[in-house]
Amino acid sequence: MFSFTGIKDYHNALLNGQTTCVEAVHYYLNGIAAQQHLNAFIEVYKEEALQRAAMLDAALPGQQSLQPLYGVVIGIKDVISYQDHGLTAASGILRNFVSLYNATAVQRLLDAGAIIIGRQNCDEFAMGSANENSAYGIVRNAADPERVPGGSSGGSAVAVQGNMCMLSLGSDTGGSVRQPADFCGIIGLKPSYGRVSRYGLIAYASSFDQIGIFGLHLNDVALALEVIAGEDAFDSTVSTAPVPAYSEQLQTQPEKPYRIAYFKQALEHPGLDPAIKEQTEAFIETLTAAGHLVQAVDFDLLDYVVPAYYVLTTAEASSNLSRYDGVKYGYRSPVATDDLTDFYKQNRSEGFGAEVKRRIMLGTFVLSSGYYDAYFTKAQQVRRLLTQKTTAIFGEFDAIISPTVPAPAFKIGEKSDPIEIFLADIYTVFANLTGIPGISLPLFTHPSGMPFGIQVMTSQMNEVTLLSLSKTFMQIAAKD
């Protein structure tokens, strides 16, 4: 019977004739079929995945080594372009739209031998923290189907959590990879802004968005990052810095004492669940006992990060989503009108969901002439201060740690107040505001029985340290 314990073991099994790519695809297709109630996938590419798997199996005889992601079964969030396949951002306004090209990240997956098994459910236009805002219905947490998986990349997280694929690609604008990874008890990596090309990623907030990776094994996540990262002529914001051999360095980099900071205000925040606070503090003591320097630093800007994030991201969303008007593609209202303005209003009012409309209106408001300086300009100032403070911290420390979220996965429908949901992003939006990489590691179990993790952040473009430190953390947690 097929089992997956990591890409390296899977490749050894392929080369030794102990399994096949077709067998792997069947295993995950069966997992998807058995867990349809979780609603993780919008569309499954069954026949296509099996055909590609058969092609890869036919090419196996005589091979001594394999491409990095040869036969690796991967799902992609429904905001990432895959040529000749549906692409809707889980929104009614893009229903039945088909992508005309591959996202750079998807093309690199395919070039490395991957098998794309389907597109995954998400919050509409990646706006949400629970995956309750999709035009295709809510996604359910595999650990407890009555609870949310987190958002916006909830389907991508649940697909990995529930053994429906080996890896998933999601997107992270303010925590949309790390937060669902935390809720689902898996690894979720948001690379530095510009580390991975955004070409082919439907834009929410262009100066925040980043494609991220979900996985069960740190080595696999490192390898996937190695494959999809790097400069791209189609994205002027992507870094031209060389891509390290993350997977190799993760194997060879020696353990060493790290200098680790944490924000005192983060652990003292009144919204932090007591059990998460207790286990995080206990882990800090464990790290100290293991020889690492772990030190609290003052961070008096914590209460400003969520307001600044939502002012800036909604402003960018207001601009980015103005292109969806029903003229050339997407939803068009059946109500006839000869007035162009009414035509736009009808299409957008009927095509967009409530949360997307809320954020578009908020973004339009903060960009308006009477409020631009009061809101948008002030938020930009906060972002600059955060960047300056972050640079200063990394002048003294290797990493910053914090809880990923203030509370574990909540019940579906439990939180109806948008402000309450926005505040759940208090620990994750910091990395997006400053452009640094962050990862959520599944280290703990809440008294409720739900998993939760710890977030690790390092300086910009320093994913080598981020992954190395993550490996150290997971080894320490396993021994504890």
N, C-alpha and C positions, 0 to 999 in steps of 0.2 A: 504494500500500500504506500502511496506517495506521502511524503512528509517533507516539510521545509524547515531547515535549521540554519539557513543562510545561503547566500549566493555561492560562496566558495565550495561548500559541501554539495550543493546542487550541481555545480559544474563538474566536480569530481565524479558524481554519480552519472552524469551524462556521458563523460569520457569513458567511464568504466562499464557502460552499458546497463547500469542498474536502474535507470529510469529513462524517460524520453520527454521531450517538450510537449508532445501530444498528451501524455499522461498528466503532466503538470497542468495543462490547460483544462483538461477534463476535471481534475481535482477542484480547480477554482470555479469552474462553471457549475459544478455540483454544489459548491459552497454558496454561490450566488443564488441558485435556485432554491436551496433549502432555507435561505434567510431573506426571501423577498419581502417579508413583513418589516424588515429594517429600512427598506426603501433607499439603500445606499447608491444604487445605480439607476440612472435615467435610461440608459441604453446599453445593452451588452452586445459586443461584436462576436457572437459565437462562431459563426462559420468562418469569418475572416481570421479570427485568432487560431482556430484549428488548422486552417490552410497554412498560415505562416508557421505554426508549430511543425507541421508535417514537412514543410520546406526546410526548416532548420534541422530537423531530424535526418533528412536525406543528405544533408551536407556534413553530418557529423563524422562518418567513417574516415579514418586516417588523420583526423585533426589531433594535434598534440596540445594545443591551447585554444582557448575560445575568446571571442570578443568580450569586453567587460560585462555586458548585460545580455549575453547570448541566451535566448530562451527565457529571460526573466519576464514574468507576467506582471504588467503594470496597468493601473487605472489612472485616468486623468480627470481632474475637476472640470466641470462644464463651463469653464471660462477660458480654457486653453485650446487653441485651434489645432484641429486634426483634419487635414485636407479630405474633402468629400465626405465628411461626417458631420452630424448635427452639432450645432454650437448655439446655445440659447441663454447662457448665464442664468439658467433656471428661471427665466422670465417669460411671461406671456408675450411681451413685445417683440421677442425674437423667436417665437415658436415657429418651427419648421425651417429655420435658417440653417444653411449648410456652409461649412467653412471652405474657402477657396484656396487655402494654403496651410502648410504646417507651421506651427510655432517653432522657433529655433530649438527650444528645449525638447519638443516632441521629435523633431528631425534628428537631433543628436541621440535620443533614445533609440530610435529606429536604426540609425547608422551603427549603434553599438550592439544591435542584435535583439533588442527588446520586443516583446509581444504586447500590444495594447489591447486590453480585454474589454474596455468599455469606458463610457463617460459617467461621471459620478455627480450625484445630487449635491446641491449647495444652497446657501441663502442667495436670494435673487441679487444679481450683480455683486455678489460677495459682501452684501451688507447685512450683518447679523452675527450674533454670538451664540445661537442655539440651533440653527438649521430648522427654524420654524417658519421661515419666510420664503420658501420655494414655491414656484408655480406647480411643482410636481408633488407637493405634499411634504410633510415633516419627515426627517430622518430619525431613527431610533437608535439608542445606544445598545450595542450588543451585550454589554454587561448587565443592563437592566432596561428592557424595551420601553419601560414607562418613563425613562429619563432621556433628556436631550443628549446628543453627542458633542455639543459645542458647535461653533460656527466661525466663519462661514463655510469652511471646508469639511463639514460634518460627514458627508458621504464618503469622502476620500479617507477620512480617519476610520470610520466604521468598516470600510472595505478591508483595510489592513488588520484592524482589530478582530474582525470576524473571519479571517483567513479566506477572503474572497480575491485576493491578489497578494503579490509579494511586496510591492511598493506602490505608493500613490504619489502623484504630483498634486499639490494644492496651491493656493496663493495666500499670502500673508500681507495684509495692509495695516492691521493693528493688533495682530495676534491670531489670525484666522487659520494658522497651522499649529501654533504652539498651544492655544487654548483647547481645541478639540483633541489634540494629542494627549493633553493632560486629562481631559474628561474620559478618554477611551483607554488610557493606560498603555500608550505606545510612544515611540520617539517621534518628535516633530521638529524639523529644522527650518528656520528662516535664515537664509544666507544674508550677507551684507547687501545693502542696496547697491545694485550694479554688478554684483558677482555673477548673476545669471541674467541672460537677455530676457527682456520683457516683450520681445517681438512675438506677436501672436497671442498675447495675454489680453483679454478684454479689460480695459482700463476702468478702475474705480477711482483711485487717487494716484496720479502718475508719479508723484514724488515720494510715495510710500510703498506702492505695490512691489511685491517680490514673489517669484515662484519659489515654493518650498517643497520639502520632501517628507513623507511619512514612511516609517519602517518599523520592523520589530527588532532589527539588529543594527547596532551602530556601524559596523563595518559596511553593511549594505548601503546605509544612508551616505556614508563617506564616499563610497564608490559611485553612487548615483550623482552626487554633487560634482565629483571629478569629471563625469561624463557631460553634464549639462552646462557647467560653468564655462566662462571664457568670453573673450571679445566677439562681437558680432557686428558686421557692417550694417545690419538692419536696425540696430539700436544704438543711438548716439550717447545714451546714458550708461552703457555697460562699460565696466572697467577693462582696460587693456593690459592689466597686470597678468603675468603668467599664472596659470592654474597649477597649484602644487599637486603632487601625487598623494592626495589625502589618504587614500586607502593604504598605501605603502607606509606613509609616515605614521599612521595610526598603529601599525604593527611594530615599527622599529623605534619609535620615540621613547626614550627611557623615562621612567617615572621620576618625578622630582617634587620638592616642596613648592607649592604655589602660594602666591599672595592673592587673597580673595577678599573682596569687599562685599558688604551687604548694606542696604539702606535701613538705618535704624527706624525711620518713620514707616517703612513698609511693614515691618514686623509689629509695630505698635499701632497700626491702622485699625480703627474700630470696626471696619467692615471685614476684617480677616477672621475666618473660621478658627475657633480655638484649637481644634485638633490639628489643623494645618500649621498653625503657629507653633504648637508644641512639638510636632515632629520635625519641622524645619529647624527649630532651635536645637533639638537633640542631634540633628544631622550636623549642624555647625560644630557642636561639641565633639562629634565623632571625627570630623575633618581636622579639628585642632589636635585631637589625640593622635591622629595619624601623621602629624608633623607639619601640617599646612598652617600658614598664618591667615586667620580669618578675623576680619576687623570691621566693626560698624563705622559707617561714615554718615554724616548729616546730609540729608537731602530735602531741603525745605521747599522744593518745587513739586513734590509729589502730587499735591492737590491741584496743580495746574496742568498736569499732563493730559488728563482726559478731556477737559474743556478745549485745550489748544488743539488736540488731535481732531476732535469732532468739528471744530470751526474750520480747520484747514482741509480735512478730507471731504467734508460736505461741499466746500467751495469748489474743490477740484472735481468732485462728482457732478456738481451742477453744470460745469463746463463740459466734462467728458460725455455726459449722457444727453447733451443737447442734440446729438446727431441722430438719436432714435426718434424719428418723427413719422414713420409709416409711409414715406414717399417712395424710396427705392427698394426697401425690403422690410420685412417684419410685419407686425400687426397693423392692420388698417380697420378702423371702425366701420361696421356695416351701416351706420347712420349717415345718410347722404347730406352733404352741405356744399354750398358754392363758395363759402368764406374760408380762405386759407388758414386764418388764425383759429377758427372753430375746428377745422380739419385737424390741425396739430393738437389742439386741446383734447379733442375726442380720442385720438389715437393714444396719446400719452396717458390720459386719465384712465382709460380702459386697459391699456397694455401693461402699465407699471403696477406693482403691488404697493401696499400701504407704506411699508418701511422705506422703499426706494423713493416714493413721492415725498415722504417726510424729509428725507435727507436732501433731495433736490431743492425743496422749498427752503430748508434751513441754509443750504449753501448759497442760494440766490439772495437770501436776506443778508447774509454776512458780507456778500460782495456788492450790495447796493450802495449807492453813493452816500447815503446818510449814515451808514453803519460800517463802512469799509475800514476806516481807521480805528474805530472802537473795538472791532472784533478781529478782522483778518490781520491787520497790521500788528495788533497786540499779540495774537497767536504766533505770528512769525518771530516776534521778539522773544517769546517764551522758547520757541524752538531753537533760536540761536543761543540763548542762555543754557539750555539743556546740552547742546552740542559742546559748548565751552566747558561746562562742568564735567561732561563725560570724558573729554580729552584730558582734563586735569586728573581725574580718577585713574585713568589708564596710564598716566605717568607714574603712578605709585603701585598699581595693582595689575595682576594678570587677568582678572575676571571679576564680574559682579554676579552675585546670585540673589535670587528672590523666589518667593512662591510664584508659580505660573499664573494662578488664579486665586481669588480670595475665598472661594468655596468650591466644593466638588459639584459634579453634574447634578442639576436640579430636575424636578419633575416637569414633564411636558405640560405647557400651559400655566405653570406655576408663576412665572414672572410676566406680567402684562404691562408694567410701567417701563417705558423706553429708557428713562433716566437710570432706573435700577439696573437695566441690562447694560447700558453704556458704562456704568461704573465698574462692571465686572471686568473691563479691559484695563483696569488701573495699573497692573504690573506688566502688561505686554506692549502697550502702545509706545512705551519709552524707547524700545529698540527701533521702532519704525520712524519715530520722530528724529532720531539721531543717526539712523542708517547703519547701525551696528548689527552683527549677527547674533541670533539667539536660538536656543534649543530648549525643548522641554523633555526632561528625562523621567520615565515612569518608575519612581523609587518607592512610593509609599501606598498604604491602603488606609482609607478613612474609616472611622467606626461605623459608618453607614454601609460599608462593604465596597464602596466605589473607589477606584484608583485615583491617585493624584500624584503630581510630580514636583520637580524643582526646575526653575529656569536658570540657565547659565548664559551670560553674555560676555563677549570679549570685544576688543577694539576692532575698528573697521578693517575688513579684508583679512582678519586673523582667525579664519576658520580652522587653521591647523591647531592652534592652542585650544580653541573651543572644543574640537573633537577629542583631542588628547585629554583635556580635563574631564570631558564627559565620560571617557573610558575609565579614568581614575575614579570618578564618582560612582559609576555603576559597579565597579569592582569593590569599592569600600562598602556600598550599600548591600551587596550580595553577602559580604562577610559578616555584616553587623547583625 
